[in-house]
Amino acid sequence: MKQYFVYPVMVLAFWGCSNANKSNESADVTAASLEKSDTSLTEKIIKTADMRFRVKDVQDTKVQLSAAIKAEGGNIAEFSIESSIQRTEKIKYSADSLLELTAYRTEGAVIAKIPSDKLDEFTNKVAKMAVFVDFQSMKLDDQSLVYLSNKLKSQNRIEAVDQLNKYANKKSNNVETSLYVKDDDVDKKIQNMQIDNLVQYSNITLNFYQDNTVKTIRVANDNLYDYKPGFLRRFVLNVQNGWVIFKEFILVLANLWMLIVLLLAGYFTYRSYKKKGAQV
């Protein structure tokens, strides 16, 4: 009976040692691969620039900027032009028209991508388009370590997937783990691709404006009083209208003749009675 009990114990011990050796081997392979990885630091500098400046004409400046960006091998990511009314007033121009005066301010904005090695040259060209520059700034963001970290992590994930596939078994969840590691590897590679793109092409934001502009427009007169006839014409019309009113008044009195007779009779009766009282 003791011999039958010893054999299973020996088998389990052998199996445990085998798995331990495999784990140690996997750890040794991973450590060796890390030592062999390329840890050299590649410079990855992301440049961004901002400018605000005054120009003579916003629309003309937008056209010049488009041509300059294209000449440098860049492209416009976004642009906008907006006019805001500062003051408006209407003055009489003629009997049926007004002169509308509008003072407005025009501003423009351009967001562009410029090859990083030509960014300084481009900003100098933009400065020459301006009447004067309000402010100008440039920011350098070093992403070298982030780029190297993503690169090494990506290499580690590839090797981890190989190890998982090598020691995979049906009862383990290595397939799910392998998919997770692969997805994370893709994320790191995409991040590095984005860094490469930002390093190659710098983002620059340009805000520009012009002095207030006054626009004159002739519009219809909406004051109804100005459409009335002149003084003499209105005087004649009022005289005629007064005669009509007087005749209407006479006609009203004609309708009330009985009332007038009664009032007159009462008046004379009162006077006669008053005179008799005075004589007594």
Residue pairs with C-beta under 8 A, 6 or more apart in sequence:
22 167
26 163
26 166
26 167
29 159
29 163
30 156
30 159
30 160
30 163
33 155
33 156
33 159
34 152
34 156
37 152
37 155
38 151
39 148
39 152
41 144
41 145
41 148
42 144
42 147
42 148
43 142
43 144
44 142
44 143
44 144
44 146
44 147
44 195
44 196
44 199
45 116
45 140
45 141
45 142
45 143
45 144
45 199
46 140
46 141
46 142
46 143
46 195
46 198
46 199
46 202
47 116
47 119
47 138
47 139
47 140
47 141
47 202
48 138
48 139
48 141
48 202
48 203
48 204
48 205
49 119
49 123
49 136
49 137
49 138
49 139
49 202
49 203
49 204
49 205
50 135
50 136
50 137
50 138
50 204
50 205
50 207
51 123
51 126
51 127
51 133
51 135
51 136
51 137
51 204
51 205
51 206
51 207
52 133
52 134
52 135
52 136
52 206
52 207
52 208
53 126
53 127
53 129
53 130
53 131
53 132
53 133
53 134
53 136
53 206
53 207
53 208
54 130
54 131
54 132
54 134
54 208
54 209
54 210
54 211
55 61
55 129
55 130
55 131
55 208
55 209
55 210
56 131
56 210
57 210
58 81
58 106
58 107
58 108
58 208
58 209
58 210
59 81
59 106
59 108
61 108
61 129
61 208
62 79
62 81
62 108
62 110
64 129
65 110
65 112
65 126
65 129
65 206
66 76
68 122
68 125
68 126
69 75
69 76
69 110
69 112
69 114
69 122
72 114
72 115
72 118
72 121
72 122
73 114
73 115
73 118
74 112
74 113
74 114
74 115
74 118
74 122
74 201
75 112
75 113
76 110
76 111
76 112
77 111
77 112
77 113
77 203
78 109
78 110
78 111
79 108
79 109
79 110
79 111
80 108
80 109
81 106
81 107
81 108
81 109
82 106
82 107
82 108
83 104
83 105
83 106
83 107
84 104
84 105
84 107
85 102
85 103
85 104
86 103
86 104
86 105
86 212
87 102
87 103
88 100
88 101
88 102
88 103
89 100
89 101
90 98
90 99
90 100
90 101
90 219
91 98
91 99
91 101
92 98
92 99
92 221
92 226
93 99
93 218
93 221
94 221
95 221
95 226
95 227
96 220
96 221
96 226
96 227
97 218
97 219
97 220
97 221
98 218
98 219
98 220
98 221
98 222
98 223
99 216
99 217
99 218
99 219
100 216
100 217
100 218
100 219
101 214
101 215
101 216
102 214
102 215
102 216
102 217
103 212
103 213
103 214
104 212
104 213
104 215
105 209
105 210
105 212
105 213
106 209
106 210
106 213
107 207
107 208
107 209
108 207
108 208
108 209
109 205
109 206
109 207
109 208
110 205
110 206
110 208
111 203
111 204
111 205
111 206
112 203
112 204
112 206
113 201
113 202
113 203
113 204
114 122
114 201
114 202
114 204
115 200
115 201
115 202
116 199
116 200
116 201
116 202
119 138
119 202
119 204
122 204
123 136
123 138
123 204
126 206
127 133
127 136
130 208
143 195
143 198
143 199
146 191
146 195
147 192
147 195
150 188
150 189
150 191
150 192
150 195
151 188
151 192
153 184
153 185
153 188
154 185
154 188
154 189
154 192
157 181
157 182
157 184
157 185
157 188
158 185
160 181
161 178
161 181
161 182
161 185
164 174
164 177
164 178
164 181
165 174
165 178
167 174
168 174
168 175
168 178
221 227
228 234
229 237
253 260
